[in-house]
Amino acid sequence: MSVTNHTDNEQATLWNGLAGRAWVEAQELLDQMFEPFADLLVEAVSARSAGQVLDVGCGTGGTTLAVARVLGANGRCVGIDISDPMIAAARARAERENVPASFIRENAQIHAFEPASFDMIISRFGVMFFDDPVRAFTNLRRAAKDDAELRFIAWRSAAENPFMTTAERAAAPLLPNLPARRPDAPGQFAFADRRRVHNILEESGWAEIDIQPIDVACALPEKELIRYLTRLGPVGMILQQADDRTRTEVIKTVRAAFEPYVHGALVRYTAACWMVGARAPSAKAALKEGTST
């Protein structure tokens, strides 16, 4: 859920530091908030009858484990993420829950996957952080078998997701060092532009690209709202190191800004996202398409 923008090295530092630890600590809350998206990807895997699945940017493994449960002994699901603390948490969960999923602590943009080893590649909010998206999706294309399916969910624009930007908008007057957004840079809304996403996938060698808007109702317990806004996102990152006076003032201001989303014991919001699908063409099909153009 981080909305900060960084180069690849900065991403590694971020997700192996404060952000990664915050996600581990908030794992149950985040899995609850994003469960509808994990369900959509599990349905896609089931419909595809995939056997070898790669989950990119798997975080603490919620989606990876859900897919692995569905595959059972008939397949395998591998999660990959750049974050040491999150991969450690994912492995511990798999062992604790006795789920046969495996995890790789690597950068999916450059990791040397075994070629043509997956018949489906999925991601829940994990592909918007590459510093070179074309290189990343080209690398994932090499890891895909012929006719493998790519299916991922990414956020649409910040303007379409006011809940996700409530904290920073409210806190901006109080936090002059709050990082500004840079369009198309690595971050939560890097894939807001539908045409850009299409061009990235096309240039990376993917075919039959399909990008559809989805609006998904999400919720979290109201009692978890303060923990959410003080631990996650750019405001949460700053508050973890702020002095007590600043922290108290920001929490009061930001909590009030979330009031329109509070409905009794629940905080409700709509997540505006893209459901993106594509296919890895066979070498013969790719050659034919190249010849025809």
N, C-alpha and C positions, 0 to 999 in steps of 0.2 A: 504494500500500500504506500510505500515511499513515493513521494512526488518530486524528490530532488533530482537534479540532472548532473551526471558525472561522466568522466572518461572511464574506460575499462578498468584502469588501475584504481581509480577512485571508487568504482563500483565494488571491487574486491575489498578495498579497505572498509567501505561502508557496511557491506553485508557480513564481513568477518568481525565487525566491531559492534557499535551501539545498535544499529538497525537489526543485525542478525540476532543479537541477544534479546532484543525487544520482541521480535517475532517468535522466538522460542518461548519466552515467558507468556506471550499472549496466544499461544498455539490453539488452545481450546476455543477461545473467543473467535479467532480468525477462521477456524474451521467451521464454526457455527455460522458466522456471517456469510461465508462463501460456499456453504454446502450446496445451494442451488446450482452453482457452476460446476462443482465436482459431479453432481448428479447428471448434468447435461453431457459431460465428457464420458462418464461411465456408460450412459445410454449410447453414445456414439461408438464406443469400443464394442459394446454388445451387438449393435446393429451391423458392425463391420465383421464380426466374428474374428477379430484380430487375435493373434497368438503372442506376438513379440512386440511389446509396447514400450516406447520411450516417453517419459514425462519430463519436459524441459522446464528448468526453473522450479523444481519440485518443492522448494522450501522445506518445511518440516514433514513433508510426505503425505499429507492428507489425501490428495487425489491419487497418488501412486498406490497407497494402501487400498483405497476403495476399488481401484481397477484390478489390483492383484487379487483381491477377494473374489471378484467376478471371474477372473481367468482361472483361478484355482490351479489344479495340476496340469491343466491343458495349455498353459502359456506362462509368460513371465512379464513382469513390469519392472522397468529400471528407471529410477529417478536420478536426475543430474542437477546439481546446483553449485554455485560458486562459494557458498557459505559453509565454512567449517561447523559453526555451532548448529546451524539448521540441519545439515546432513547428519551430524552426531545425534541430534534429537530424532530424526527420521529413522535412523538405524535402531535406536533404542526402542522406538515405538513398534517397529516391525518385529523385534525380538520379543517385546513384552506382549504384543497381541498375537504372536505366532503367525504372522502373515509372511509368505515367501516372496517379499519384494527385496530388491537390492538397490544400492545407492552409490553414486559416483560423486566425489567432491572434485569437480573440474569445471572449467569454463566451456560451455557447449559450443561456443563460437570457434574454438580451436582444438577441442579434444579429438584425439585420434580414435574415433569410433571404428569398430570393425565394419568394413564396407558392406552395404546391403544386408544389414542385420535386423532391421525392424520393419514390420508391416503396418505399423501405425505410430505416429508421433503426435503427442498431445501437449497442451500447456494451459494452465489456468493462471493468467496474469504473470507469466514468467518470461515472455519473449520481448518485452519492450525496453530492456536494459542493455542490449548489445551496443557497443560503440560502432560496430560495422555490421549492420543487419544483413546486408547482402552476403558478406563472408559467412556469417552465422548460418543463414538459411541454406547457403550452398553446402556448408559442412553437414548440415542435417540432411540435405538431399542425398549426399554420399552415403549416409548411414541408413537410408531408406531403401527397401527392396523395390524392384519394379512394381508399379501400380500401388505402392503403399499410400496410405492416406495421411495427410497432415490436418489436424483439427486443433485450433486454439481459440481462446477467448482473450480479448484485449479491451481495455477501456476506450470509449469514444472520447469526445473532447471534455475539457474541464468545465466548459459552459453547460454541457449536458449532464454534468455530475456535480451539482451544487453541494450535495452532502459531503463529498470528498474534499471540497475546498473550503468548507465552512470554517474550520479551525484557523487556517492561515489568513483568510479574509478578516476574521474577527481579531486575530492577534497581531496583524501587520502594524497597526499604530503603536503597539507596545514592544514589538521586537524588530528593531531597525535592521538587524542582521539576518532576517528571514530571507532565504535564498529566492531569487526571482526565477520564474520559469523561462526556459529557452525552447521555442518550438522545435520539434523533431530531434531534440537531444535525448539521450537515454533517460528514461523516467516513466512514471505511471501513464502519462498521456502521449507518449511518443508515437503511438499508432493511431492517433485521433483522425488523421487524414486517410480516408478510404483509398484514394488514388495512390498515395504513397505506399500503403501496405501492398496494394496490387502490384505496383512496379517493383517493389523489393522481391516479392515472391516470383514474379515473372523473370526478373534478372537472375534469380538464384536457381532457375531451372525447374520450377514447379509449374504444373499445368492444371487446367480445369479449376481455376481460382474462383472461389465463391465467398463473398463477404456480405454478410447480412446483419442488420442492426437487431439487437435484442434488448429488451427492457425488462429487468428482473427485479422482483420485489425481494428486498432483503431486510433483515432485522437483527438487533442485538439487545440484550437486556439493558434497561435503563441504569441498573446498578453498576454496569460495566462501562458506562459512558465516560466517566472521569478517567478510568484506566486507559481507555482507548485514546482519548485526546491527549493524555500526558505521556504516552509511551510510543505512539506510532506517528508516522508522517513527519514533515519538516518541523512542525510545532513541537511534537513529542520529542524529537531529537534535541532541540534547543532547551526544552524544559528539563531534560535529564541533567543538564549542566548549569541551569540558571540558579540565581540566588533565591532565597525564600520569598522575599518581597515581590520580585518579578513573577515568580512561579504562582504565588497566590493571586496576584492581580490578573494574570493571563488566564488562569483556570476559571476565575469568576466570570470574566468577559466572554470566554469561549463557550463555557457551559450555557450561558444565557443565549448565545447565538444558535445553539442546537435545539432550543425549546420548540420550534415549529415541527421538529421531527419526533418529539416525545409524545407517545400515546399510552398513558398509563405506565405499565411495567415494561413496555417495549419502546425501542427507538426504531422507527420504520423509515426506509428510504428506497428509492428506485435506482438501480445501477444501470447506466446506459453503456452498453458494450457492443463489440463486434463479435459475431461468431464467424470464424474464418475457416474455410476448408480449401484443400488443394490436393492434387495427386502427383505422385512421382512418376513421370512417364518412363516407359521402358526405353532402353538405349535405341532400339529400332524405331520407336515412335518419335523419339527426340531427333534422330537423324533425319527421318522423313519430314518432320516439321521444319527443321533447319534447311533442308533442300528446297521445300516449297516456298520458303520466304526468300 
